[in-house]
Amino acid sequence: MEMHDEVRIEAPRARVYEALNDPAVLKQCIPGCEELIQHSDTELEVKVVLKIGPVKAKFGGNVTLDKSDAPERFSLAGEGSGGVAGFAKGGADVELVEDGDATLLRYTAKADVGGKIAQLGSRLIVSTANRLAGQFFKTFKETVEMENAATT
């Protein structure tokens, strides 16, 4: 499954990049996030509870960031397990483009799922993934714009 989108955030690129690397902001924005631990500058551990159709599961996983082209671009890769519910693995490429006083955040994400979740059907999985991504970016945009307005 592959997803891509673009979000305009009314904040400078440096602020958007900083927020994307702030565990407190990410924990607040990730749907169902119960715990987010930063082990290093490039390694995160996350625990989320997700409901995909009739299946509700707690997923634990690890994410590794590649910041070699930051702050213009960076990528992430991760995998997680939901026990009996199955597993997910994937990654995303993120581009931050300055647009005046705002930032265009463009992303392309790929994911593979297996186990019980994969049996639910690709349409349900894709629609759930799109809904979760939409929730994340809506909350992230609102959070960053509110913090940016408070500091300016």
N, C-alpha and C positions, 0 to 999 in steps of 0.2 A: 504494500500500500504506500502511496506517495501523496503528500500534501504540500501545498505551497500557498503563500499569501503575502500581502504587504500591509503594514499598519503604519499610519502617520502618527507620530508622537510629538506633541508640542513641548519639546525639550531639546537642548543641545545633545549632540552625539555622545560627548564625554559623560553626560549625566545618564543617558540611556545605557551606555556600556557599563557604567558603575553599578546601576541597578540590576543589570543582568548578571552581575557577579556578586551581588549582595544576598547571602543566604536568607536573611530575614525577609527581604522583598520577595524572593522566589517562593519561600514557604507560604507566604500570604497569598500568592497568586496561583500556585499550582492547585488545581481542583483535587480535593480529597487528601491533601498533604497533611500527614500527622507528624512527620519528623524529617528534618533535612540537616545533615551533618556535613560540614566542610572539613575534609581530612587534609587537604593541601590546596594550593592555588589552582590546581587542575583536577582535583578528585572530590566528588561529592557522593554521599550515600543518602538515599531517600526512601521513605516509607509512605505509601499512599493507599487509600481505600477507594476502590472504583467499582461502579456498577455498570456492567455491560449487558444490556438485556436482562435476563433473569439471573445472571451470575454476578454475585458481589464477592469481591476478594480483596485481601490485603496483599499488596505487592511490595517487595523490598528489592532495591536495586542499586546499582552503582553507575555513575556518570563520569566520563573523562572528557575534559575540555582540551581543545587544541587552540591556543591563543597566538600562534605564530604570526598571524596577519592582523592581529588586533590593533586598534579598535575598529578598523574598517570591516573586517571579516573574522569570524571564528567558527569552529565547528565543535560538535559534541557527539559522543557515541555512548550508548549505554545498553544495559540489559537488566531485566528484572524477572523475578519469579513470584507467582501467586499461588504456589503450592499446587493443590489439586486443580485449581482453575486454569493453570497453564503458565506460559511465559511470554515475554515480549522482549524484542531487541531491535535496536535501530539507531538512527542518528539524525542530525540536522546540520545544515549549513545556514549561517545567519550572516546577513550583510547589513551594515548600518551606513546609510547614505545621508550626508548633511543636505538639508533642504531649507535654506535660510536659517531661521531660529529653531526649526523643527528637525526631526530625524525620520527618515523612512526606514523602517525595519522590514527587511525582506527575508523570508525563510523558505527553505525546502526541507522537508522531513520525510524520512523513509522508515517504515517499521514492518516487522514480521512478528506474527503471533503464532503460538502453538498450544496444544492441549485442548482443554474443554472450551476455552474461549474461541479457538479457531473453528469449532464446530457450529458456532452461532451463525455463521454466514458472513460473507465479506461486506454486504451492504450495511448490516447492523454495526459491524466493527468500524467501517469507514465513517458512518454517520456519527458514531460515538466519538471517534478520534477527532473529527472535525468540530464537534460540539465542545469537547474538552479543550482543544486548541483555541477555539473562539473565546471560551470562558477565561483561559489563561491570559490571552492578549488583551481582552477587554479590561480585566482587573489590573494587569501590568500597566497598560496605557493610563488608566485612571490614577493609579498609585504614583507613577512617575510624574504625570502632569500636575498632580496635587502637590507633591514634594517640590517640584520645580517652581510652581507659583508661590509657594511659601518662602522660598529662598530668594526670590527676585523682587 
